Amino acid sequence: MKLQDLLKYRKITIQCHDNPDADSIGSGFALLKFFESKGITADLIYGGRFEITKVSLRMLIDELQIPIEYVGVESRHFEGLLLTVDCQHGAGNVTTMFADDYAVIDHHVPEVSLPKLSRVEENCGSAGTLIYFMLKEAGYDIEGDRDLQTALYYGLYSDTYQFSESYSDRDKILRDEAKINRTLFNRLKHANISLTDLETAGIALLRNIYNESGRYSVMQANPCDPNLLGLLADFLLQVDVVDFCVCYNTLEDGFKFSVRSSVKEVRADALCEFLTKEIGTGGGRRDKAGGFISKKLYEANYGTMNSEAYFSEKINDFLKL
Ligand SMILES: [Mn+2]
C-alpha cells in the first residue's frame, strides 16, 4: 500500500494504540500533516483506559501542537477511513473503533488478519521509519517540515532504546538525515518524570520490602504514571542483592505493576503471567514485563488480603514451581 492509495477518502481518522508512545503519536502526527496538505479532513485519536500523562509525551504534544484527542474506551463509528498507526485494528493493544473502511501502517508482527489497505514492515525499528519512507515515496516535502522530522526522529529514538536497537538501514537513514529541532529533542530526552513523580519515587523507595532468601524486592508506589513504575523497577534492579523486583501501585480499579529480572531462573514475563492468572493481564519479555490486576477479580479471589502480602506470597509460590 502507498499513501497515495488513501487519498481517495475525504475523511480519515488516524488512531494510535492505547497508552500511545512517542512513535505512535509522532507517526500519527506526520500522517495527519500529510493528509491535511492534500485537503483531506483528518483527525488523530487514541482510546483506552488512560489519558496520556507521561511528561515527555505531554511536552511533545504541547511543543509541536499535536492535535491528538482522547476518546476513551467506548467504541465509536467514524465516517470514512480508520487508519491505525503503530498498531493493528482488532489487536489487543488498541480499542476497537469502527469506520467505513480500514487501513493499517505498522512495524509489529501481524497479530490479526489485516485489511487490504495495509503496510506492515517488521524490519523497521519504528512505525515512524516506515512512514518517513512512505512520505518520501508520496513526494511529500519532508525537508521543509522540521516539526515532522523531530517527531519521527524522537519516535525512533524512543522505540529503539536510544537507537541502541536500531539496526535496519532505513532506521539509520532517518537517524542520520533528519533535520530536527535539537533543543526540543534534548528537552524531551531529559524530561521523563515530573517533580510529583520524583516525590512519589522517594516515598516508594523508602517503603521497599526486600526478601533476603528470594533475593527480590517488592515496592508499592502511590498512584502515578505507569512509566514511573518501570523506572523505579529499573532502578531497584541496580541494587547488588536484588535479582528481580516488582513495583506496583493501587489504582481505583486494580493494581498496575512492572517486573524486572536479571536472572534466567526468574523470567519477568512468566512471573507477570503467574501474578495475573485469572485476575488480570500481563506479559512482556524475559527481562522486562508488566501487568494489571483487576480489583473486582482480586477481591473475588483474595477478599481483603493486603496487596503487599499478595505479591510476596505469590512470588514465593512462583519460586517454588
Ligand atoms: Mn512503534
Residues whose N, C-alpha, C, O or C-beta is under 5 A from the ligand:
A	BS01	MN	D23 D86 S126 A127 D159
